[in-house]
Amino acid sequence: MELLWALAILLVLAFAPTACFLLLLRGLEYLRDDALIQELQATHDLEVTHPLDAGGRSDSSDGATLVTCPACGSRTPAAFEVCVVCDARRGSPPSR
């Protein structure tokens, strides 16, 4: 009888983490589903905005102008004095 309990505990300990991981993975896949996002938009009258466009853009969503960092080449709002990626000052020459 003790052997059966030991086997039962072994099976639970061996398969429970895998089952939990698979359930979590399926839940995350469900949450990223585009149909779910569209359903939420329709039922709650939401407007979903994406922070980045596929082709890049020259202006941010609030109309501020973006400038190119001389050090790393990333796009940063003109109102910022330092680059948001590499923390270089906008007026400083690139450091190599």
N, CA and C of each residue as an Amber inpcrd file, in Angstrom:
protein
   288
   0.8140000  -1.1900000   0.0000000   0.0000000   0.0000000   0.0000000
   0.8640000   1.2630000   0.0000000   1.9560000   1.2060000   0.7540000
   2.8660000   2.3480000   0.7820000   3.4900000   2.5670000  -0.5880000
   3.7300000   1.5020000  -1.3090000   4.3020000   1.6110000  -2.6470000
   3.3430000   2.3380000  -3.5890000   2.0610000   2.0660000  -3.4550000
   1.0710000   2.7450000  -4.2900000   1.0150000   4.2440000  -3.9940000
   1.0810000   4.6000000  -2.7240000   1.1010000   6.0160000  -2.3530000
   2.3560000   6.7000000  -2.8810000   3.4770000   6.0230000  -2.7770000
   4.7280000   6.5890000  -3.2780000   4.6690000   6.7940000  -4.7910000
   4.1080000   5.8320000  -5.5060000   3.9610000   5.9660000  -6.9550000
   2.9910000   7.0920000  -7.3150000   1.9170000   7.2160000  -6.5660000
   0.9430000   8.2800000  -6.8210000   1.5790000   9.6490000  -6.6120000
   2.3230000   9.7940000  -5.5330000   3.0060000  11.0640000  -5.2570000
   4.0500000  11.3490000  -6.3320000   4.7670000  10.3450000  -6.7520000
   5.7700000  10.5000000  -7.8080000   5.1250000  10.9620000  -9.1140000
   4.0010000  10.3730000  -9.4650000   3.3080000  10.7630000 -10.6940000
   2.8110000  12.2090000 -10.6230000   2.2580000  12.5960000  -9.4710000
   1.7880000  13.9720000  -9.3170000   2.9530000  14.9460000  -9.4080000
   4.0430000  14.6510000  -8.7340000   5.2020000  15.5370000  -8.7610000
   5.8620000  15.5890000 -10.1340000   5.7600000  14.5250000 -10.8950000
   6.3750000  14.4930000 -12.2160000   5.5320000  15.2110000 -13.2660000
   4.2150000  15.1020000 -13.1950000   3.3650000  15.6280000 -14.2520000
   2.6720000  16.9470000 -13.9200000   2.5580000  17.2970000 -12.6650000
   1.8710000  18.5390000 -12.2920000   2.5690000  19.7790000 -12.8450000
   3.8920000  19.9110000 -12.7350000   4.5330000  21.1080000 -13.3050000
   4.3420000  21.2160000 -14.8190000   4.4090000  20.0980000 -15.5160000
   4.2080000  20.1150000 -16.9630000   2.7850000  20.5260000 -17.3010000
   1.8220000  19.9980000 -16.5880000   0.4310000  20.3470000 -16.8300000
   0.1780000  21.8240000 -16.5420000   0.7510000  22.3350000 -15.4660000
   0.5960000  23.7570000 -15.1440000   1.2260000  24.6300000 -16.2170000
   2.4080000  24.2600000 -16.7000000   3.0700000  25.0130000 -17.7560000
   2.2330000  25.0270000 -19.0280000   1.7030000  23.8810000 -19.4170000
   0.9030000  23.8120000 -20.6320000  -0.3830000  24.6240000 -20.4990000
  -1.0010000  24.6040000 -19.3350000  -2.1930000  25.4170000 -19.1140000
  -1.8590000  26.9060000 -19.1790000  -0.7480000  27.3040000 -18.5910000
  -0.3140000  28.6920000 -18.6480000  -0.0280000  29.1070000 -20.0840000
   0.6480000  28.2620000 -20.8350000   0.9660000  28.5510000 -22.2290000
  -0.3040000  28.7300000 -23.0550000  -1.2730000  27.8450000 -22.8700000
  -2.5410000  27.9600000 -23.5940000  -3.2800000  29.2380000 -23.1980000
  -3.2360000  29.5860000 -21.9330000  -3.8750000  30.8200000 -21.4860000
  -3.2450000  32.0480000 -22.0990000  -1.9260000  32.0730000 -22.1760000
  -1.2300000  33.1980000 -22.7950000  -1.5020000  33.2720000 -24.2850000
  -1.5820000  32.1290000 -24.9530000  -1.9260000  32.1180000 -26.3750000
  -3.3310000  32.6550000 -26.5820000  -4.2520000  32.3260000 -25.6800000
  -5.6140000  32.8350000 -25.7780000  -5.6440000  34.3510000 -25.5980000
  -4.8490000  34.8560000 -24.6640000  -4.8420000  36.2860000 -24.3950000
  -4.2530000  37.0980000 -25.5380000  -3.3300000  36.5480000 -26.2990000
  -2.7390000  37.3070000 -27.3850000  -3.5290000  37.1680000 -28.6760000
  -4.6180000  36.4550000 -28.6420000  -5.4390000  36.2090000 -29.8150000
  -6.0400000  37.5040000 -30.3480000  -5.8790000  37.7610000 -31.6300000
  -6.4040000  38.9690000 -32.2500000  -7.9200000  39.0250000 -32.2050000
  -8.5750000  37.8830000 -32.2960000 -10.0350000  37.8630000 -32.2350000
 -10.5180000  38.3540000 -30.8720000  -9.8040000  38.0110000 -29.8170000
 -10.1650000  38.4730000 -28.4830000 -10.0080000  39.9870000 -28.3890000
  -8.9330000  40.5190000 -28.9560000  -8.7130000  41.9650000 -28.9410000
  -9.8210000  42.6750000 -29.7070000 -10.1890000  42.1390000 -30.8600000
 -11.2600000  42.7420000 -31.6440000 -12.5980000  42.6570000 -30.9030000
 -12.8260000  41.5550000 -30.2120000 -14.0610000  41.4170000 -29.4300000
 -14.1120000  42.4430000 -28.3050000 -12.9890000  42.6360000 -27.6160000
 -12.9300000  43.6340000 -26.5510000 -13.1250000  45.0370000 -27.0990000
 -12.5490000  45.3160000 -28.2820000 -12.7450000  46.6200000 -28.9000000
 -14.2120000  46.8610000 -29.2000000 -14.8840000  45.8490000 -29.7190000
 -16.2860000  46.0030000 -30.1020000 -17.1990000  46.1260000 -28.8780000
 -16.9730000  45.3190000 -27.8600000 -17.8860000  45.3130000 -26.7150000
 -17.6650000  46.4880000 -25.7670000 -16.4200000  46.9680000 -25.6730000
 -16.1190000  48.0390000 -24.7190000 -15.8010000  49.3620000 -25.3910000
 -15.9570000  49.4280000 -26.7170000 -15.7100000  50.6410000 -27.4870000
 -14.3110000  51.2000000 -27.1890000 -13.2990000  50.3400000 -27.3130000
 -11.9180000  50.7130000 -27.0460000 -11.1760000  51.0250000 -28.3360000
 -10.1980000  51.9030000 -28.2310000  -9.3210000  52.1720000 -29.3630000
  -7.9280000  51.6870000 -28.9680000  -7.4340000  50.7020000 -29.6910000
  -6.1210000  50.1450000 -29.3890000  -5.0920000  50.8300000 -30.2680000
  -4.0510000  51.3680000 -29.6570000  -2.9710000  51.9880000 -30.4170000
  -1.7090000  51.1670000 -30.2230000  -0.9320000  51.1000000 -31.2390000
   0.3240000  50.3580000 -31.1820000   1.4710000  51.3440000 -31.0620000
   2.4290000  51.0940000 -30.1800000   3.5100000  52.0540000 -29.9700000
   4.4400000  52.1840000 -31.1690000   4.5570000  51.1620000 -31.9750000
   5.4470000  51.2130000 -33.1260000   4.7040000  50.8290000 -34.3880000
   4.9610000  51.5350000 -35.4490000   4.4250000  51.1510000 -36.7500000
   5.3920000  50.1830000 -37.3980000   4.9010000  49.3930000 -38.3450000
   5.7680000  48.4220000 -39.0130000   6.8270000  49.1170000 -39.8460000
   6.4830000  50.2190000 -40.4820000   7.4290000  50.8980000 -41.3560000
   8.1720000  52.0340000 -40.7100000   7.9980000  52.2470000 -39.4450000
   8.6150000  53.3920000 -38.7870000   7.8180000  54.6400000 -39.0870000
   8.0850000  55.7100000 -38.3600000   7.3570000  56.9470000 -38.6060000
   8.2170000  58.1250000 -38.2200000   7.8850000  59.2640000 -38.7760000
   8.6940000  60.4470000 -38.5110000   8.1310000  61.2840000 -37.3770000
   6.8740000  61.0840000 -37.0390000   6.2620000  61.8370000 -35.9570000
   5.6620000  60.8890000 -34.9390000   5.6750000  61.2730000 -33.6820000
   5.0330000  60.4630000 -32.6580000   3.5420000  60.7280000 -32.6800000
   2.7780000  59.9740000 -31.9160000   1.3250000  60.0680000 -31.9460000
   0.8070000  61.4150000 -31.4510000   1.5700000  62.1260000 -30.6280000
   1.0920000  63.4240000 -30.1340000   1.5550000  64.5840000 -31.0110000
   2.1910000  64.2860000 -32.1440000   2.5900000  65.3240000 -33.0740000
   3.9960000  65.8430000 -32.8380000   4.7160000  65.3560000 -31.8270000
   6.0720000  65.8170000 -31.5720000   7.0190000  65.2660000 -32.6280000
   8.0060000  66.0370000 -32.9870000   8.9730000  65.6250000 -33.9970000
  10.0030000  64.6890000 -33.3960000  10.3660000  63.6680000 -34.1450000
  11.3990000  62.7370000 -33.7230000  12.6920000  63.0860000 -34.4370000
  13.8000000  63.0000000 -33.7070000  15.1240000  63.2480000 -34.2750000
  15.9650000  61.9920000 -34.1340000  16.9730000  61.8650000 -34.9860000
  17.8520000  60.7060000 -34.9570000  19.0350000  60.9730000 -34.0340000
  19.3200000  60.0290000 -33.1560000  20.4600000  60.1360000 -32.2400000
  21.7480000  59.9990000 -33.0410000  22.7220000  60.9030000 -32.8530000
  23.9740000  60.7950000 -33.5920000  24.8430000  59.6160000 -33.1330000
  24.6200000  59.1220000 -31.9190000  25.4520000  58.0440000 -31.3920000
  24.9690000  56.6610000 -31.8200000  23.6390000  56.4160000 -31.7150000
  23.1510000  55.0620000 -31.9910000  22.1660000  54.9970000 -33.1540000
  21.6610000  56.1340000 -33.6140000  20.7590000  56.1390000 -34.7590000
  19.3040000  55.8910000 -34.4320000  18.9520000  55.7820000 -33.1590000
  17.5470000  55.5510000 -32.8030000  16.7770000  56.8630000 -32.8790000
  15.4520000  56.7560000 -32.9440000  14.5870000  57.9280000 -33.0320000
  14.1340000  58.3270000 -31.6300000  14.3110000  59.6110000 -31.2960000
  13.9840000  60.1400000 -29.9850000  13.1660000  61.4190000 -30.1610000
  12.1680000  61.6680000 -29.3260000  11.4270000  62.9290000 -29.4300000
  12.3600000  64.1250000 -29.2910000  12.1060000  65.1620000 -30.0650000
  12.9720000  66.3430000 -30.0820000  12.9870000  67.0540000 -28.7280000
  11.9600000  66.8940000 -27.9220000  11.9040000  67.5450000 -26.6150000
  12.8930000  66.9370000 -25.6210000  13.3580000  65.7220000 -25.8860000
  14.2960000  65.0650000 -24.9790000  15.7110000  65.5530000 -25.2610000
  16.4780000  65.7960000 -24.1980000  17.8550000  66.2350000 -24.3680000
  18.8150000  65.0660000 -24.5470000  18.4170000  63.8760000 -24.0770000
  19.2630000  62.6970000 -24.2050000  18.5040000  61.6110000 -24.9630000
  19.2440000  60.6990000 -25.5700000  18.6560000  59.5810000 -26.3060000
  18.0140000  58.6080000 -25.3180000  16.8550000  58.0860000 -25.6870000
  16.1640000  57.1510000 -24.8030000  16.7820000  55.7610000 -24.8490000
  17.6480000  55.4820000 -25.8280000  18.2610000  54.1640000 -25.9610000
  19.6550000  54.1340000 -25.3420000  20.5040000  55.1080000 -25.7280000
  21.9130000  55.0400000 -25.2950000  22.2980000  56.1290000 -24.2980000
  21.3920000  57.0130000 -23.9390000  21.6210000  58.1110000 -22.9840000
  22.6590000  59.1230000 -23.4340000  22.9470000  59.1670000 -24.7330000
  23.8920000  60.1660000 -25.2450000  23.1560000  61.5000000 -25.3920000
  23.8710000  62.5890000 -25.1730000  23.2950000  63.9050000 -25.3880000
  23.0970000  64.1020000 -26.8770000  22.0160000  64.8090000 -27.2290000
  21.6890000  64.9770000 -28.6470000  22.7580000  65.7280000 -29.4090000
  23.3810000  66.7160000 -28.8260000  24.3660000  67.5210000 -29.5360000
  25.7670000  66.9150000 -29.5470000  25.9590000  65.8090000 -28.8240000
  27.3100000  65.2420000 -28.7370000  27.6090000  64.3790000 -29.9640000
  28.8750000  64.3710000 -30.3900000  29.2490000  63.5360000 -31.5330000
  29.2330000  62.0660000 -31.1370000  29.1050000  61.1750000 -32.1080000
  29.0960000  59.7390000 -31.7870000  30.4040000  59.2900000 -31.1710000
  30.3220000  58.4770000 -30.1350000  31.5270000  57.9100000 -29.5120000
  31.7310000  56.4960000 -30.0280000  32.9090000  56.1970000 -30.4690000
  33.2200000  54.8750000 -31.0500000  34.1280000  54.0890000 -30.1640000
